[in-house]
Amino acid sequence: MASNSSWPRVATVLFSAIFLVTIFLNSIFSVDPYRCGALIGDGQWIDPVDANGTRRPFNTWQPDGCMMRKYTSDDIHRCMEGRHMVFSGDSTTRQVFWGMARLLDRELANKTRRESATHAAYDMEFGGIRMRQIWNPFMDLDKDGVELKKELELYRHERENPRKGPKGLHVGEVESMDEYLDSVRDERSLNLLWAFPALSRTEPAAMVDRHETGFHVIDSVAETKATILLNARCNAKLDAMDGYPHNRTCCTNYGGPSLVQLMFLFFGTCYVIACVVYETYGILKARVGRRAPFDMETGLFVTALLACYHADRTQFLAKASKMFVYDEFTVMTAICALVFLFTIRRSRVAPQPDTIAPQKAPEVNVLLPRDQTEEWKGWMQAAILVYHWTGASKDLGIYIFIRLLVASYLFQTGYGHTIFFLKKKDFGFKRIAATMLRLNLLSCALPYVMGTDYMFYYFAPLVSFWFMVVYSTLAIGRQHNDNLGALLGKISISVFITYVVMMKSPVPEWGFTVLRLLCNIKWDLREWTFRVGLDAYIVFVGMLTAIAHVRYPNACAWALSSYVGAVGGLVAMYGYYHACGEYFPTKEIYNSWHPYISWIPVLGFIAVRNMPGPAQFFTSSAAAWLGRCSLETFTLQFHLFLAADTKGVLRLGMFSGDSTLFNDRWRDLVFIVPIFLWVSSRLAEATGALVKLATDGTVGQEAENESEKLWSVNSKFDELVLARVRPLMPAMHTWTNDLRVRVAMMFGAMWVLNLLS
């Protein structure tokens, strides 16, 4: 029997083994490896319906298991590369012709359509691409219909059974033919555009002549038909040209893996297999302790990277488009809140007066203790996950709320690191290396695996940048940190330099140019300056709060941990909410004010949360647990919770429904969310272990001892070769045990991988 302490090891081994086996089986037995069949097969409209149950307009068609690309005129040009298009068929084909023309040049297409005959052949040019429409309702193979007549001759001796009826098609005849073809689809291996009739099968509003022929669709649906054809023909080609973000997943191999990705897939898979075998042996033999280099704790880090790749760079899992529905956001948020409320537990004991030494006053409550900050990070992370999954950025109020959550996290960055540096006075290189590795290990590894870039996972770069700002501010002239005036002066200088360098000088552009030329690193400067500028001052507010707490704990407690402070915090948060609704009608206007005012609700929340009373010593254990792995959760969500580089959501592909949360997608969440959160938690532990492995000098000593055993062989080869090398080993071990050398080696490895990418 496995002990309680071994269950995490067993669970990790089982997860990794099941994952590898599932990937292997899927690669062999997948019947639609690129989701081309899903694209031309069934699907559904996921645009929300109105109060009457009507769905208009028809903008978002969701094939079963993949996401379509919205094609622009430029995309079509790059795909066609000077070639022309030919459409041959009846009036329904003519609709697709005009739909394609509108995608190329909407104004010209609408004008030309009004001036053209209805039942005629067209030979036109739209946006520089020649398009031919051949009027061929009976699918003649040549202009005289010879081939068609030849086929009809086969039936000349068939017995005729004429009957009287209305001229044309009978009601429901087309639907009956479609149903028959669908029933023999698999038997006859019919590779038809099943999506075309599905576009209007259950949506009467998609038709323009429902009570006449029942053939013709509205213009937006005709454009969707053209888009389906483009996705089938062009997606793989444009993916190979464009790379990430892969916000289109139908009928594509994601451009194929690069050399670096192939290397990782091979060696990473081999490593995880070795870890599973070695860890299984250790569990069976009841071995405990350090088992590097095949420790499953560190092996899980590689497993998580492999999971990200197979989830979001292959067709292993289905992907679906987001569609914001306010009620879905509300319900998911309420569920998270209930979980957090039902797991509230006492985390600390209220300080008591010292009965032995009554002359000593009780210790002032610590502002923002660890249990509170972990809880804070946890429920903020839950809100961010719901926000991203539902696509709630379209709602201004929710967007402002999420922006304040990011500001709150950065406030904690400034506050927590300032407290540490002022109290511990540890400005050593090991502290920098350990912190930066802890923040960036995952977000630096993912770009090589996923073909993205470091800035794509923007939160780790952002927190890392502000950590270095805090460190530089306090480390430079550290001998003056006990002087309040000098400390405030250093912070003022830091604010000024950060603002001038990042927002008003070409220094960032120069830096990004150097990285591009020397390291093949192509980061988005505009996005980076936007992210930094959006929260340009909240970190310094956190630093000032930390200084006030260290220097004037009683005054700080009165302001942020008292009934007066709590009332003031409530007033501040309500006033902020009211002002946002009154004065900030757009995101752009709010973003311009956010850097200067975000500290108001942040400090207000701290004051309310630390209000004297029992609540001060209780925290939600579920929220705190999530907070301890919030960094991993935030980064992993890009590929293991969301999909298509955050533009869609992951689905299992096992369930069918209407793509709403309540009637369909909740079943996927029941499976995906627990696995995602468990992997995030275990990955946080694995990251900590890897950071310790990289920064702890004792690891080097253990490696040295192991090496001594390896080198102590008695053979002819030892006498001829190893005897000459052995004297160099102590110097080599001393050199590799230097943390600065190990960090330099990491940067060197990244530089090589960047050049190969």
N, C-alpha and C positions, 0 to 999 in steps of 0.2 A: 504493500500500500504506500502511495505517495503521501508524504507529510504535507501539512498545510503550507509550509514554506516552499515546497517544491511545485505546488500547483501553478504558479506563474511560469515556471520553466516548462512544465508539461503543456500548458496552454499555448505558449509561444512556439514550441516544437510542433504541436498539432496544427496550429494556424499556418506556419510556414510550409509544412508538408502538404497539407490540403491545398494550399494556394498553388504550389508547384505542380501537383498532380492535375488540378483543374485546368491550369494553363496548358499543360501538355495535352490533355484530352481535347480541349477546345481547338488547339492548333491542328489536330488530326481530323476531328469530326465536324467542324464548323461547315454548314451548308451555304452560308452567305458571308464569306470572310471579309468582304469590303462593304457590306450593307447596300449593294446595288439592287438586290432583290427587294430590300425594304423600301428603297426610294421609289421604285416603280410599282410597288405593291400597295397595300392598304395604308390608310392613315386617317387623320381627322383634323378638323379645324379646332384650334384651342383658344380662339378669341372669345372673351367673355360674352355671354348672352345678356340681353337686356331684361327688363321686368316681364316682358311678354314672351320670353323664351326665344326671341329672334336674335340671330347672330349676324350683325353687320357692323363694320365692313369685314370682308374675309381677307385678313392680312397674313395670318400665321398658320400655315399648313404643317402638320407634324406627322411625317412618315413614322411607321412603327420602328423605333429603335435608333433613329439618327436625326441629325439636324441639317436642314437645307441651307445653302448659301444664298444670300440675297445678291443677285448679280447686278452690277452697274455696267454702263456702256463701256467703260475702260476694261472691266473684267472680260466682257465678251470679245473685245478687240484682241486682248492678249491671248485668249483661247483660240480664236479663229485664225490669227496670223495671216490675214489677207485672203483666206478662203471665203467662199460664198455659201449661202444656205439655200436649200431647195425644200419646199413644202408641196406635197402632192396629196390631194384628197378632196373631201367634200367641204361643206360649209363649216363643220367643226374644226377642220384643219385650217380653214381660212381664219378662224378666230385666233388660233395659235399663232398664225403668221402675223396678224396685227398685234397680238400681245408681245411677240418678240420685237416687232418694230417699235412699240412704245418703250420697251426697255432700252432700245438704242437711242431713240430720239422721239420723245413723247409728243412734243409740239408738232413736228413734221409728220409723224405718223397719224395723228388725229386729223390734221389738215388734208393729207393725201387720201385718207379713208373716206372723208366726206365727198371728195371729188371723183372717186373711182366707182366703176360699175360693180355691181354686187357679184354676179356669177360670171367671173372673167378671170383670165390668167394675168398675173402681175410679174413684172420684172423691174424692181426698184432698188434704190440704194438708200440706206438709212445709217447715218453716222459713219459713212465710209465703207459699209459692208453691203455687198450685193445680196439681195434676197429675191428668190423666185417663188411664186405661188402658181402651181399648175392646177387648174380647175379639172378635177378628175374624180367626180363623185362615185363612179362605178369601178374605180381602180383599174382602168384600162392600162395595159402594159405598153401600148403604143398608141399613136394618135388615131389609128383606124380601128382599134379594138380587136385586131386579128387574134391575139393571144387569148383574150377573154372569150371570143366566139369559139375558138378551138376547144376550150375547156367546156363550154356549154354544149358542144356537139356530143359530148359523152353522155348527156342525159336525154338525147332526142328520142330514144326508144323507151324511156321510162314511162310508166303508166301515168297518165294525167288524171288529176282529181280536181277539176275546177270547182270553185264555189263562189257565190256572190258575196260581196262585202263592200264596205266603203273603200274608196280609192286611197292608197297610201298604207301606212302602218297602223295596226290595231293598238288600242290602248294597252300598255304594259308589255308590248311585244319586244321592245328593246331591252327592258329590264329582264324579261324571261331569257332572252339570248345571253345576256350578261351572266345571269345566274347559272345557266347551263355551262357556259365556258368556265366559270369559276369552279363548278363541280368536277370538271375533268382537267383542271389546271395541272395537278401533280401527275395524274395518269398520262396525260399527253405531253407533259413538259412544255406547257404553253408559256412563252416568254413575252407577254403582252403588257401594255401600259395599264395595269389594273388601277393605278391611281387616278386616271382620268375620269372614269365613271364614279369612282369613290368621292371625288371632289364635290359632287352634287347629289349623291345618292340619298342622303338623309337631310339635305339642306335645300328646301324649296326656294329660299331667298337667293340661292346661288344661280338660279335659272332666270332667263329673260323671257322664255316662251313655254312656261311650264304647262299651260293648258292648250298649247298648239302642238308643235313637234316634240317638245321636251328634250331637244338636243342641245340648245345653245345656252351658254353661261354668260354671266356678267363679265365686264372687262377685267376686273381684278382677278377673277378665277381663271380667265384665259391667260393672263400674265403668269399665274402660278403654274399653269400647264407648260408654258415656255420655260419657266424657271426649272421645272423638273427635268426637262430635256437638257438644259444647260448643266445642271448638276450631274446628270448621268454622263455627259460628254466631257466636261471640263474640270470637275473637281480635283481629280488626281493630278492632272497637269498643273493646275494653278497651285495646289498644295506643294508640289515639288519646287515651284518657282518662288512662292511667298514664304513658306515656313510658318512659324507661329506668329500670331495666335491662331490656333486651329478651331475657329468658331464655326466650322462647317464639317460635318462628319459623315455625310452620305457618300457612298460610292467612291471611297478613297483609301489609300494606304498611308495617309498622313505624310506623303512625300518620301517615305522610306527612311530607315534609320541611317544616321551618319556613322562614320568610322568610330567615333568616340562612343556613340550609343551601342554599336555592335560589340565593341570591346567590353563595355559595362555589362551588357546582357549576357555575354558568354561567361566572363570571369565572375560576375555577380551571382549568376545562377549556380555555377560550380561552388562558389564559396558558401552559399546558403545550404546547398546539399551537404557539404562537408560539415557545416555547423549542426544541421539536423542529425546527421549520423553520430557525430561526436557527442552532442548533448544527450541524445537518446542513450548512448552507451553510458554516459555519466549518470543519468537518472536510474538506469537499471542497476548500476553498481553502487548507487547511493553515494556518489562522489559529490562533494560540495567544495566551494572555494573558487579561486581564480582558474579559468581554463583557457585563457587566451592562447593562441589567436583564433580559436574556433568557439568562442563563447557565444551562445545564442543571444545573450543580452546585446552584444554588439552586432551579431548576425541579423538581429531584427531590423537594425538600421538599413542594411542592404535589402532586406525583404520589403521594407516600406517603400524604398526607392523603386524596386521592381514592381510593386503593386501600383504605384503611381503611373509607371510607364504602361503597364498592360491595361490599366483602367482608362487612361486618357490619351494613349498613343496607338492603341489597337482597337479593334471592334469587339473585344472580349465582353465589354459591358455596353448596354444600350445608353444612348444619350437623348435628352429631350430638351426642348426650348423652355425658357422661363416665360411665365405669363403672370404679371402682378395682379393679384386679387386681394383687396384690403382685408376681407374676412379671413382669408387663409393666413395672412400675416398675424392677425389678431389672435386666432386660435392657437397657432404654433407658439406665439409668445406667451399666451396664457398657460399652455401646457408646461413650458419651461418654468414659469413662475410657480406653478403648483408643485413641481418636483423640488424646487429650491425651498419653498415654504415648508413642505412636509419633511425636509431633512435638516431643519434647524436644530442645532445642538449647542449646549454650553461648551465654549472653547477656552475660556479663561475664568479664573476666580477673581472676584472683585478684591482689590487691595484692602487689607485690614490694618487697623492701628497696631503698632508693636506693643504688646502687653508687657514684654520684659523690659523694654526701654521706652517708657511712655513719653519721655521728653523728645523722642524722634517722631517727626510728622510722617504720616502715611505717604508713600511714594505717589507722585502725580501719575495719572494714567498715561500710558504711552499713546501718542497720537499715531494713528494708522499702524497698528501692530500687524504682524505678518498674517495672522488669520483673517483680518479684515481686508488686507490688500489682495490676498488670494481669492477671497470671496468676491471682491469687487471685480477682479479680472475675470472670474468665472462667469458671473451673470452678464458682464459686458460681452464676453466671447459668445455666449449663447445668443444674445441679441444680434450680434454681427452675423452669426451663422444663419439665423432665420432671415435676416435682411438680405444676405446674398442669395440664399436659396429661393426666396420668393421674388427676387428682382424688385425690391421695394424702393430702389433709388429714385423711381419715378415720382414718389410721394415726397413733397418738400419737407413736411413735418418730420417724417421718419428719417430723411436724409440728414436734417439738422441734428436729430437725436444721435445718430451714429457718428457724426462728426464730433460731437461732444464726448462720445465714448473713446474715440481715438485720442482726443486731447487729454482725457483723464488718464489713459495709459501713459502718455508722454509726461504728464504731471508726475506720475509715480516714478518714472525714470529719473527725472530731475531730483525728486524728493529722496528716493531710496539711495541713490548713489552719493548724493551729498551727505546724507546722514552717515553712510559708511566711511567716506573719506575724512569727514571731520572727526569722527570718533576713533576709527582704527588707524588713520594716518598711513594707510598702506598704499603707496603709489608705485609699487614695484611692477616690473614687467610681467611677472606671473599673473598678477591681478588683471592687467589689461588683456593678456593672452587668453586667460580662462574665460573672462567675460565675453570677449569678442568671438571666441570659438563657440561658446554656449549659445550666443545669439545667432550665429551665422552658419553653423555646420550644415544644417539641413538646407537652408536657402542657397548655400554655395554648391552643394552637391546636386540639387535638383536641376539646375540649368544644363549640366553635362548629360544628365539622364533624359531630360524632357526636350532638349533643344530650345529652351527658353533663355532668358538672361536673368542675372541677379536682381536687377531693378524690378522685374516682374513681380517678385515677392516683396513688395515695397516696404512692408512693416519692419522686417529685420534690418534692411539698410537704414531705414529712418531711425529706429531705436539705436542702432550702432553709431550713427552720426552724432546723435545727441548725447550718447554716452561719452564719446570722445570730446565733445564740447565741454561737458561737465568735468571730465578728467583734466583737460587742458587748463580750464579756468582755475581749478583748485590745485593742480600740481605745480603750475608755474608760480613761483613766489610763495611756495607752501609755508615758508617760515612766517609769513604774515597772516596765515589763516586764523590765528587767535585774535587778531586785531579787526574788530568789526568794521571800522571805516575802510581799512585796506581791502577787506573781503568784499564789501559792497562796491568798492571801486573796481575791483577785478571783474565782478559780475557785470557792471556797467560797460566796461571796456569789451567784455566778451559779447554782450548784446550788440554793441556797435559794430564790432569786427564781423560777427556772424551775418548781420544784416547787410553790411556793405559788400563783403566778399561774395555772399551767396546770391544777393538780389540785385546789386548795382555794379558789379564788376565782371570782366570777362574771364576771371579765374576759373569758374566751373567749366566753361567752354574749353579753355586751354587744357584743363585736366582731362576732360572727356576725349579731347583730340589726341592727347598723348597716349591714353589707354587704347584708343582705336588703332593708332599707328604701331605701338610697341607690343600690345597684348591681344590684338584682334577682339577687343571688347567694344561692343556697340550698344551704348546705353542711351536712353531717351533723356536728353538734357532738359527738355521742356517739362516733361512729366516730373522729373526729379526736383526742379526748382519749384514747381507747383506744390509738391508734397511738403517740401521744407518750409516754404513760405506760408502754407496754410496753418501751420502750428508753430510759428516762428518764436513765440514768447512764452508759451505755457510751460516749457521746461524750466525757464528762468523763474517763473512763479513758483514752481516746485522747489527750486533751489532756495529761494527766499523763505518759503514756508519751513524748510528743513533747518535753515539758519535760525529762524525765530524759535523753532521748537528746541533746538540745542541750547541757544543762548538765553532765551526767556520762556522756559517751559510753563510757568504759571500764567503769564500773559497769553501765551498761545493756547493754553487749555481753556482760559476764560473766553477767548474768541471762537474757538473751534470745538470745544468740548463742554459746553454749558447750555442752559436753557435759553439764555439770551442769544447765544450763537445759533442755536437750533431755530429759533423764531426768525432770526435774521436770514438764515439759510433758506427757510421756506419762502420768505418774502422774495429773496433774490431769485430763486428758481421759478416762482410764479411770474415775477416781473419779466424774467428772461423769456419765458414761454409766451407771454402776452406781447412783448416787444417784437419777437420773431414773427408772430402772426400779423402784426400791424405794419411793420416797416420793411420786411424782407420778402417780397413777393416772388423772387426768383433765386435759384442757386447762386448765380453770379453775384448778385447783390449781397447775399448772406456771406459767401466766401470772402468777399472783400472786407467784411467786418469781423469775421470769425477770429483771426489772430489776436485781435485787441480785446475781445469780450468773452472768450471761451472760459477764462478763469473764474468768472462770476458763478455760474452754476456748479463748477467743479468744487470750489471752496464751499459753496452752499450745501452741496451734498455731503461733504466731509463733516460739516457742522451738524447736520441732521443725523448722520450715521453715528456720530460720537456723542449724541445727547446723553446726559447722565441718566442712568437707569439700567435695568436688566438687559435691554437690547444691546448695550455696549459690549456685553460679555458673551453674546450668542452669535453664532454664524451658521450659515447653511453649509453642511458638510459636502453636499453635491456640488454647490457652486465653488467651494474652496478646492475640491478635487479637480474640477475643470480648470480652475485658475492656475493650478500647478503645472498644467500642460497646455496653457493657453497659446504659447508661442508655436508649439508644434501643431496644435489644432488650427490656428490661423493659417499656417503655411500649407499643411496637408489638405485643407479644404479646397485648394485650387484644383486638385486632381482626384481626391478620394471622396469628396462630398459633392462638389460641383463637377462640371465637365466642360469639355471644349474650351479649356483655358478660361474658366469662370463664366463663360457666356451661356452655358446650359447647366443641366443637373444630371447626375448619374442615375440610371435605372437598371434594374436587373434584367429586364426583357422577358420576365416570366409572367407578367400580369397584363391584362388589357382592360381598357376603360376609356373614360372621356378626358383623361389627362388632368382632371382637377384633383386637388388634395383630398377632398372628402370622399370621392367615389373611385379613386384610382391610386394616386401616388403615395398615399399613406402606407400602403403595403410595402412599397420599396423602402420607405424610411424605417419601418420596423426592423428590417434586416441590415440596412446600410449604416444607420446611425450608431447602434451599439458597436459594430465592428470598427467604424471610423474612430469613435471615441476611445475604444480600447487600444487600438494601434497608436493613437496620439499619446495616450498615457504611457504605454510601454516605450514608445520612441523617446519621450522625455527622459525616462530612466536610461535608455541606451545612449542618448546624447550626453548625459551627465557622465556616464562611464567612459565614453570616448574622450571627453574633455579631460577627465582625470588621467586617462591613459596617456594623453598627449602632453600634459603639463606637470604631472607628478614625477619627480626625480627617482622615486623608488622603483618605478617601472623599469627605468633604465638599468638599475642595479640588478633586478631580477633577470633582465635580458642578458646582462653580463655573466651572471652565474650560469645560465643555461648555455651560453656560448662556450664557457670554459669546459663544460661537459662535452660539448660537441667537438671541440678542438683536441681534446685529450684522447687521441687515437694513436695506436702503436702500429705503424705500417711503414712500408718502404716509401709510400707517397708522403707520409708525415715527415720522414727524414729529408726528402728531397725538396719538398715545396712548403709544407705547413710550418716547418721549423723556421723558415725565413720570415713567414708572415706573422707568427705568434708574437714576436716582440712588439709588433705594431698594434696589437689588440687593445692594450690599456689606453693608449692615446686615442684610438678610434672610439672606444666606449666613452671616454671623457668628452670627446668632441660631440658625439650624438646625444649625450645627456644634457648638453647645453640647450635650454629651452629656446633661446634665440636662433640656434642653428636648426632646431626642429621646425620652428615657425617659418624660417627661410626656405627650408625644404618643401614645406606645404605650398608656399607661394610659387616656388619653382615648378612643382608638379602642376599647379593650376595654370601657370603660364604655358607649359607644354600642351596641356589639354585645350587651352584657348586657341593655340595655333593650329591644332588638329581639327578643331570644331568647324 
